[in-house]
Amino acid sequence: MHDRPTRQSLRRLDVPRLLREARELAGLSQAELATRIGSHQPAVSRWERGREAPRLETIAAILEACGFEADVVCRRRDDVDRAQIAGSLAQTPDERLETVANVNELLGLARAG
């Protein structure tokens, strides 16, 4: 058994399953969850069955009420590369040299293995 909902990409996110798993892992009934988020049990039921789609803010509120943090990041695919470049540029020359040495060491280990 796991202790948190599984990690999925937004494209494949099964919102009804995510909400149901989070609620069950928190040990809450639909009515208890509805009370915690200021909603009603029938709405929670519709969301968990996929009859209606809750707003993103509601999903975050449900996860928080169940003891989880909603961490949604939307960015362009190349933003990670840009962030890495910015991080490299922020390094001192000694830090860059150490990074290169570490990479070379890892490549040597990979080739030897």
Secondary structure, DSSP 8 states (H G I E B T S, - for coil): --SS-----GGG--HHHHHHHHHHHHT--HHHHHHHHT--HHHHHHHHHTSS---HHHHHHHHHHTT---------TTHHHHHHHHHHHHS-HHHHHHHHHHHHHHHHHHHH-
